[in-house]
Amino acid sequence: MGGKVLMLHFPLTYEGEKIFWKIDYYDRALKYGSEDPADPEQTTRVLTIMLASEY
């Protein structure tokens, strides 16, 4: 079934706007979390950037 989708999430502020960003670690098919997020052969990383006001 796949591993967990790990997420790193850190808020930051730029020109007065609070920005959220995160990195998710998926399997190569982008269906489940990666079994080994450190292994680039079986992991696809997805970066999401958004304004906090959009959350």
QUIWO-V661652 format. One record per helix or strand of 3 or more residues. SS is the DSSP state (a for helix, b for strand). FROM is the first residue (numbers start at 1). TO is the last residue. If there is no record, write none. Layout:
SS,FROM,TO ; SS,FROM,TO
This chain:
b,6,14 ; b,17,26 ; b,44,51 ; a,52,54
